[in-house]
Amino acid sequence: MDKAKEQVRLQGDRPYVLQDAIKSCRKGGTISVPGAYVGASDAVPMGAFMNRGLTMKSGQTHMPNYMKRLLKKIESNEIDPSFVITHRVELKDAPEAYKTFRDKKDRCIKVVLYP
């Protein structure tokens, strides 16, 4: 039902992710929802959320907090984030690449733009 609502644009978000998080979280646990959610969802299992005594935290990632430490780890080859890059395009193609990302087409996860 959720997928059908997405396709006809009756639902802007993907509630099955939140549904699974609520169903999977231990009683008294915390669900963290980082990132950008832009749509509304009518399929959140609030009964399960309440009965399990869950806490939900959300918000944009505080990148200034982490940027320097992460950059050092990347520069020292401690971590390699390149596995999330699925598309590389020229800057002029950014609007189309954004649509691909937004619409979850072509298994798009992260786009790198080249000037």
Beta strands, then each sheet from edge to edge (+ up, - down):
strand 1: 30-34
strand 2: 55-59
strand 3: 85-90
strand 4: 110-114
sheet 1: 1+ 2+
sheet 2: 3+ 4+
end
